[in-house]
Amino acid sequence: MQKSLPAALLIIGCIAAACSKNAVENSSQPTNNAQNNTSAAGGSRNLSVFLTDAPGRFDAVYIDIASVEVKIDTSIHQNDDHYGDGDKDEDNDSKRPGTLAQDRDQYGKWVALNFNPGLYDVLALRNGLDTLLAKGTINGTARKIRFTLGEKSYLVKDSIEYPLTIVSARKNNYLYVNLHQESRQEDSTKVGVWIDFDLGRSIIYRGNHFFLLPVLKPFCDRNAAQIEGAVKPAAAGALIKVYNATDTATAFPNRDGYFKIRGLKTGSYSVLYDASNGYKDTLVNNISVTKGKTTSLPEITLVK
């Protein structure tokens, strides 16, 4: 079953009406610093998971997601932001000969979230959109998110469907996202985290086949910067690439040329308007961005 996500992938939080339009809109609004520094050690909180996308030049990209889980740390170390950095992916995840499947270790326990498995049109999640994907109740610190991918992912390009072959050394098709304080928007009742599924860097074309090597990045708007702008004409089919020495993101504008990129770190970036159809690329350098703020760029018109 295909599911179109009109908005972002991971928000962790106690959002009583998380499925309502207002709840999604309000979840990205910043709160005061006292709330932001609240420890995760209080009582139970609801966890909500949302998805967003940094896209590529495709008509649609359907990702088969089978399950969503969170790793919860309830140990004496739960307030140590980097305690889980030594936790290797899959060291407690897979069945081994003669043993039972592991679901916990010293870094925490895996908890399945309420989630509707199926095919999700990730390309619909661009230019600032996000939506609820999974939710659950947690008591402790969220250290990791784990997605299990199914085998039915595919993309559509020029109205033709192509299967996506997962590139992974992991037998279970797991995707892991490590969480830290800067990517968690939290207070005493809720925690919010967005996950950017960067399709522009996740899809590789080799030997007449499309391969999926997922690139995921967690963020929250309170602790990240944003860039928005517009590019014309639509015939140029521009792909926007924002980058510096340590960070890279992409955007595919709407039909009216508007684009927005979220989840950037504070710093100076170059913005490349990567054109097609005979139009010339345009590069703008030294664009400064600051966490918690949106930098608006002047409209660019590309020429042949």
Disulfide bonds with the S-S distance in Angstrom:
none
